[in-house]
Amino acid sequence: VQLQASGGGLVQPGGSLRVSCAASGRIFSINEMAWYRQAPGKQRELVAAITSGGTTNYADSVKGRFTISRDNAKNTVYLQMNSLKPEDAAVYYCNAVQVVAGGNIDYWGKGTQVTVSS
């Protein structure tokens, strides 16, 4: 499974940005897709996740501002980020969890930079 993220960039505080992640390859049995982020000097943290059935989960810090969605036909997950704050600046990584016999396999994209600055 390959994950290709896109859509990062520079945005002013209070602005909006949407990042996308397209999955390709042996994408059968992918259950959960998620976005993580990692700021300089900090650990990678979960931002939002969505299951194949549409159940979502958000970090408290982004609830009400970010929305994760998924297009199963396109094997793509989106993260709409509104009311961005400087503390949202980070490299955003796409993650996919594939269910296989005996357990799960995690796949990661290369990351896309989100900068929030005036």
Helices and strands as residue ranges (DSSP letters): E 2-6, E 9-11, E 17-24, E 30-38, E 45-50, E 56-58, G 60-62, E 66-71, E 76-81, G 86-88, E 90-100, E 103-108, E 112-116
